[in-house]
Amino acid sequence: MKIVADLHLHSRFSRATSKNMRIPEMVRMAKLKGIGLLGTADFTHPGWLDELNRHLVEAGPGIYEYDGIKFILTTEVSSIYTRKGALRRIHNVIFAPSFDAVEKISKFLGRFGSLTSDGRPTLGLDSETMLEGVLSLSPESFIVPAHIWTPWFGLLGSKSGFDSLQECFGKYSDEIFAAETGLSSDPPMNWRLSALDRITLISNSDAHSPARMGREANIFDIEPSFFELKDALKQKDPKRMLGTIEFFPQEGKYHYDGHRNCNVRLSPRESIEGKNICPRCGRPLTLGVLHRVEELADRPEGYHPANAIPYYSIIPLAELIGEAKGLGRDTAGVGHVYERVCQELGGEFNVLLWADIEEIAKMAGREIAEGIARMRKGQVKVDEGYDGVFGTVSVFGKEEQAEKKEEEDKGHEQLSLF
């Protein structure tokens, strides 16, 4: 059974998160996008846990359901602590097989910080100790390091304090069998590290609003089950883990190096030539994911491991529609087209990845279909993100859009004269 899964997102109880991140709205959006399996997020928060208990019904081993959409119990934890005299900062996602396991894990985590102030709690808990504690309470649970290249809180990020899985999780590092690429990296960037060869790379949205769900996701061929999912990841089984759906990593807000306040964006090569110092303010640059990959990589760019899981790079459908129509992605005009196309053609992912281009053209218009065709071929134009500023990826580009607008304006002038 092929199923698209987004396993890391947030509830309305997390900071800077939409009040619409409630189960019914999350499910409505999942159906529009073609997502069949969601992580619950934030199971450590008592208020959200109460909502999960009220809304979800058991639908199989470790799987729950609401209105046809399956859920698996997950939460993200932020750990900030000192080890060997150095500050360590990391985000991890915990996967649990039952509400009973959630209660035990939450009670344990609550000893190290408040679970009520944020859906993603910040704890003074060493990752190795956390993994040991979670497994002792619930041996079937597992932990996935989140967005592993993000500078401040990614396992391999430049500010996290770690350079490897082993350094972070110590004697329990073999219990880590999956890692999340994050918005600022894609599989080819991760393939450059031989230390990650045994790890199954997964991709999730880390969404804070329903519209952002599925901006990254995973494709499985499994019967919905916590244990089937876990085994597919642990075995890195290409017959069950079919692929990941990826942001173009250039769009991630920590892809290139730079300084947001100085409006300085640099490639790793440019930063290295300048000794990683901002040319405007003279302070150290915020080094992005690509720079960090260069530091840790033991393989050349373009290396492709024999056992690599496939991936698909996408631009969200609302952005493609908005670009084709010259409208913002969150406008009513784009929303109307988006919902109609998704409902008629089997969901956003089917439209972006698998639907026939001619069928899309009939339903959405030739220009939108052309944008999707270009995206599938990787024919995109990019401005890389840096220091917390999202990059942009487009299929038509500024010059082509300007030419189109000029033609439209001339057409309006001719009509007015007529």
N, C-alpha and C positions, 0 to 999 in steps of 0.2 A: 504494500500500500504506500504510494508516494505521498509524502506529506511535507509541507513547508513549515518550519519551526523558527520562532523568534523566542529565544530562551532567556534573554536578559533585557528587562525594561523596568519601569518604576511606576508605583502607584501614586495617587494624589497626596499621600502622606510624605512623599519625599520632597526635599526643598527644590524650589524652582520647577515644579511639575504642575501640569494642567489639572484643574479641578475635574476635568472630564476623564481622567484616568481612573474610571470605575469599571467594574466588570461588564455591565451591559454595553457601554460605549466601546470598550476594548474589543468585545466580541463582534459588535456591528462593524467595526473597522477591519477586524481580522477577516471577516467574510468578504468585504469589498476587495481586500488585497489578495485573498487566496491563501491565507495562513490557517493551518489546521491545528497547530500546537503552539501554545504560549507558555512562557514562564510566568508564574503568578507575581513575582517580584515581592520584595519587602515583607516576607513572612515574619520577620522579627518584630514588626510594629503591631502592638496589641489591637489598635483600631482597625488596621487592614486585615489582620488575622481573623477578627470577628466577621468582617465582610466576606472573607474567603469561606469561612465555615457556613455562613448563611446562604451563599450563592452556589457553591460548587457541590456536585454530587460525585461519588466515586464511580468511575467508568472502566475500571480495570486495575491491574497491579500498579499501584503508585501513580495512577492517572485519574484526573478529575475532569468534570465537564460542566459547561453551561451553554445551553441552547446550541448544541452541536459542535462547539469548539472545545478541544481538549486543553487541559492545563497540567503543568508539572510544577511542584512546589520549589520555588527558588528565592534567593535573596542575595543582595550584594552587601558586603561588609567592607568598610574602610578601616584599615589598621594603621595606626601611627605609633611607633615605639622605638626604643633605643636598643641596639644590639652591638656589643663590642665597642661601645663608645660612639657609635654613629647612628644618626637618625634614619629610620626606615619608614617608608610610606608605600602602601600597596592596597589595591582593591581586589577582592576575591568574590566569586559567586559560589554560593553553597546550594547544592541540589539535594533535596530530601525526599524519601519515598512515601512519607505518610505524615498526617497531622500529629500523630503521637511523637514521631521523630522531631518534628518542628518544635514541639513544646520542650523536649529535652534539650535540643540545641539552643533554643532561645534562652532558657534558664541558665545554661552555661555561659553564653555570650553576655548576658546581663550582668555578670560579675565584673565585667571589664569596661562598662560604660553604659550610658543611657540608651534604651531601645525605643523611647517614646518621642525624643526630640526630632528624629529624622527617620524616614523610611529606610534610608541607607545609613545605619548607625556608624559612628566613629568610635573605635575602641582602642584602648591601649593594650592590644593583644598581639603577641608575636605570631606570625603566620604558621610557623612550625608547631607551636603550642596549640593554635586553633585547629589545625588539621588533626593533630593527635587527639584533642578533646572531642571533635566532631565524630571521628571514626570510633572512638571508645564508646560513645553514646549511641551511635547509629552506624554500624559497619557498612551498610549499603549506601549511605550518603557519600557524596564526593564533592570535591572542590575544583573549580576551574579559575585560574588567574584571569582577571578581567583586562580587556584592552591593553595587552602586555607591553605596548611600546609608548603609551602616553607618558610624557616626561615625568610628571610628579607622582603618579599613582599606578603606573604600569610596571609589571615585574621587571622588564628589561629597559624601562624608561631611564633617561639620563639622571633624574633626580630621586629615583626610588631607593637607591642604596644597594641595589643588587645587580649582578652581571649574569646570573644563571639561575635555573630552577633549583639546582643543588644548594646554592648559597642561601636561597630563601627558605626552602622547606627541609633542608638537612636530611636526617635519616628517613624522612617520610617522602622524599622527592619522587620515589618510584610510584607513589600513590597518585601523582599528578599525571594524567594521561590525555588531557585536552587543554587547550589554551585559546583564548579569544584574540583574534587579530586586531580588533578595534577599527574605528573609522579611518585612522591615519596609516594603516598598513594593509597590504593584501598578501595572498599566499606567496607570490614570487619573492617579495621582500623577506619573508620568513624562511623560505627555502635556502637562503644564503647561509643559514646557521645549521651546521650538521647536528648540533646538540638538540635541535627541535625535530629531527627526523622521526623519532618514535612517537611524537605528539600529534594528536588529531587536532587540526586547526578548525575552530568554529567561528562563526560570525553572527552577531546579534545587533539589534538596533540601539540598545541602551536608551530607549525612547522615554521622553518626558511628556509626550502628548500623543493622542491617538494617531494623528496624521503622520508622525515620524515612525510609527511601528513598521517593522519590516524594511527599513532602509538598508539593513543587512540582515541576512537570515541563513537558514540551513535547509538542505533538501535531503530527506531520509526516505528509505524504502523499508518501513517497519510497521508492524502492528503497534498502535499506540500503547506503550508500556514503559514505565520508568526503567525497568530492568533491561528491556530490549534496547532502549535508547542508550543506557549506560554501557551495555556490552558492545554496541555498534561503535561507540566512541573509543572504548578501551581497546578493542581489537583493530581499530582503524580499518574497518571493513568496507571496501569500496562498493560492495554489493548492497550494503545497507546505508552507508554514509555516501550519498551520491554527489554532493557538492556543496559549495557555499555561494551565497549571493552577496556581492561586495559593492560598497561605495567605490568609486574611483578614489584611490588613496590621496590623490592631490587635493581632493575636496576636504579632507580632514583638517581640523584646525591646528594640528601640530605636525604637518608634513615637512615643510621647509623650516629653516632657521630664521630668526628675526627678532624685531622689537615692535610690538603693536603701537606703543605710544610714539615711537620715532618714525613709524611708517616705513620700516626697513624690512625687506624680505630678501633672503639670500639662499642660494643653493649650498649644500655642504662644501663643495669645492671653493666657492667664494668665501665662505666663513673661515675655512682653514687657511686660505691665503691671507686673511685679515686677522689671524690668530684668535678667532672666535670672539672678537670685540666689535661692538656696534660702532660703525663709522660716524655716527652722529653724536651719541652721548658718551661714548668711551667706556661703557659698562659691558660686562659679559652678555653675549647674546643668549636668548632662549633657543637651545638647540633642539631641532625637531626630530621626528622619527627617522627620516632618511639619513640624517647625520649619525644617529645612534646605530642604525643598521650597519653603516660603513665602519663604525668603530668595532663592532662585535663580529662582523661577518668573517667566515673562514672560507667562503666560496665567492666566485665572481658573479657579477650581475648577469642574470639570464640563466643561471643554473636551474635545472629541472630534475628533482629526485624521481627515481623510478616508481616509487609508491605514492606519488602525490595525488591528492584528491582534487578533482576538477573544481573550477570556480567560474562565476559569471559576474562581470562588472556591469552595473546598471546606473542609470540616472532615474530618480523617482518619476513616475508617470506624470504627476501633477506639475513637476518642473518642466518636463518635455512639452506638455500641453501649453503651459504658460509661456514658454519660449516661442513656440510656434504661433501663438496668438498675440504675443506682445503684452501679456498680462502677468501679474504676480501670482505665484503658485497658490496663495491662500485666498484669492478673489472668488466671488460668487460665480463668475463666468467659467473659471477653470474648474471649480467644484462641481458645477452642473455637468460639464463634459466628462469629467473624471468618473463620477458615479454612474452615468449612463454607459460609458464604455466598459467599465469594470463589471457591471451587472450583465451586460449583453455578451461579453467575451470571456467570462469565466474568471474574473479577478485580475488585479494589477500584474501579478507575476506572470500569468499566462499571456497577457498582452505584451509585456516587456520581453519575454524570453521565448515563447513558443508559438503564439498565434500567427496565422498567415498574414503577411504584410498587406495583401490585397483585401483581406477581410477587415483589417484595421482601417485601411483607407476608406472602405465603404461606410464604416461606422463612425470614424473620427475625422476623416478628411485626409487628403493626400499629404499635406505638410506634416501633420503629426506622425503619419505612417513613415514618411521619409526620415523624420528625426529618430524614430525607433530603429529603423534599418541602419542608420549611421551608428547609433549607439551599439548595436549588436556587433558591428564590424570594428568597433573601437575607434571610429572616426570622430574624435572629440577634440575640443579646444579647451585648454586648462589654464587657470591662474592658481598657483599652489597656495594652500592655507599655511598659516604660520602664527606662532605665539598667541593662540586663542582665537584667531580670525579664520573663519571657514574659507576655504578656497572655492572657486567656481569652475564648473565643468559644463560646457555647452556643446550643442551639436551644430548650431548655425553660426556662432561667432558674432562679434560685435559688428564687423564690416558687413557681413551678409544681412544681419538684422537691419543695419542702417540703410542698406540698398533697398531692402524690402519696404521699409517705412517710406523712403523717398518715392518709390513707385506707387505706394498706396496714396501718398499725399498728392502726387500728380494726377492720379485717377480721380480723387475727390475734387481737385481743381477743375478738371475737365467736365465732370458732372455738373459742378456749380455753374460753369460757363454755359453749358448746354441748357 
